[in-house]
Amino acid sequence: MSTAISVRLPEKLALDIDEIALETERARSFHIQKAVEMYIKEYADLQIALDRLNDPTDPTISLQEMRTKLEL
């Protein structure tokens, strides 16, 4: 199910979206939806990282330990 949302964008940004839509032969709404999805995913990833950074009980490892573990 989709929900319509009205949003005001700066004219330059709207023109950029229109240009991408024309080049890709996709609707403007498609690109806006994908951009919002990417933003939310990145925001969630950053929030998890911040939560871990601020958690004093979360164990940390040295750079050398990380390199050793990644070398498998």
Buried (B, 14 or more C-beta within 10 A) or exposed (E): EEEEEEEEEEEEEBEEBEEBBEEEEEEEEEBBEEEEEEEEEEEEEEEEEEEEEEEEEEEEEEEEEEEEEEEE
